Amino acid sequence: MDELRALHAGPLKAPQNYLAVIAKGDELLDWREMAARYQGAQLRLLEGGDHALSDFDLHLPAILDFLALA
């Protein structure tokens, strides 16, 4: 975590340009910290889940829609 904090790039300049898919069950990163980092962005906050987003394919339609590729 200290190494990641050293890389901190500051606040998002255009949060509307971000979509964050965050799993509350992430075993490595705290979902509350991730949600705070992406405040103002579009969030997909998932109950459960894991760090690998093993169900990533279920979120592809929303991701493609966000990217205007659907």
N, C-alpha and C positions, 0 to 999 in steps of 0.2 A: 504494500500500500504506500509506503514512503516513496518508492521509486515512481509510482503513478502520480502521487501528489506533486513530485518535482517536475513532472511533465505538464502540469495544469496549464491550460491555455487561456484561462479567463472565461468570462461569461460568453454565452452564445451570442453572436452578432445578429443572427436572423433565425430565431428559434422556430419560426413557422416553416423553415426549410428542412426540419428534422422530424423523423418518425423514430421513436424509441420503442422497441419491443423488449419489455422488462418482465422477467419471471420472478415472482416473489420467492420461489423455491430455489433460486440460484444459490449454490453452495459455496461460491467464492466471493461474490459481490453482494453488498447489502442493497436491496431493491430501493430502500428509502433514499440512499445516497444517489443512486442512479436517477430516480425520479426528480430529486432536487437539482441534479446537474442539468437535466433536460426540461426544467421548468419553462413553460411557455410553448414547448414543442407538442406535437401530437403524440400521446402516449398510448400504448397498448400494454396495460398492466395485467399480467396473467397470474391467476391463482395457481400455486404450485409451480410446476415446470422445473427446469434445471439450467445450469450454466450453458450447456450445449444447445439449448432450445431444441430439444429432440423432436418437438412437434412443429418445427419450423414450416413444414409444408402446409399446415393448417392456416398459417398467417400470410402465405403468399398472395392470396387475393387482395387483402388489405394493403400489403406492401406495393403491389402492382398498381392498385388504385391510387395510392399516395404519390407514386411516381408518374401517374397519368399514363401508364402502359397497359391498362386493362381495357 
